[in-house]
Amino acid sequence: MSQSSLDDEELFGEAAEEMRADVEEHLDAARAELPAAADVWEVEADNTLGVLNALRSALDVEDVEAHLRDAKKAFVVGKRADAFEDADDLEEEIDAVEAVLGDIETAREQVGELASTVPELRSALEEANAGGEDGDDEDSDEDAA
């Protein structure tokens, strides 16, 4: 019976190591999928809308979300099973990636709103300027008189 407990402990230890490795691998994969700072900062486009669309594409984080979700699943199972000797470091890493992901998602939403607003603003300005040109002619005539 004592041999069986030793084997169980040994197996549990191996499983815990594998679980920790899974969490770390998924965190590494999530970090690898984060946009590069240069991709967010340096954008080539001909106009504002092109810049916003390029930025929105650079802020696509579906793969980051998937890897983070897998890391959190493995972490939760390991933590509940009390499989990790020190779960705090993993939890901090998960929280850090999650915080960056939240910032990216917020930025993506804001960029999306701007991308839909800028064309409307351009049209409104074009209409206002077209209407203003007729009005400017009248003002110019009055000034000349």
C-alpha positions, 0 to 999 in steps of 0.5 A: 500500500505504501508503494501505491501512495509513493507512485501516486505522489510521484504521478501527481508531482509529474502531472503538476509539473506538466500542468505548470509547463502547459500554463507557461507554454500558453502564456509564452504563446499569448505573449508571442501573439501580442502586436509588436510595438512598432506595428502599433506605432509605425503605420503606412497609409495614404490617409487617416482612415487608412491609418486607423484601419491599419491600426485596427488590424494590428490590434487584432488579438484573437490568438492572444485571447485563445492562448490566454484562455488555455493558460487560465484553464490549466492554471485554474485546474492546477490551483484548485488541485493544489498542484503548484508549489508557488502559484503566485508567479503564474497568477501574476504573469496571467494578470499581466498578459490579461491587463495588456490584452484589456488595453489592446481591446480598449484601443481597438474599440476606440480605433473602430469608433474613430474609423466609423466617425472619420468618414462621416466627419469628412462628409459633413465638412465637405458639405459645410465647406461647399455650403460655406463657399456660396456664403463666402461669395456673398460676404466677399461681395458685401465687403467689396461694396 
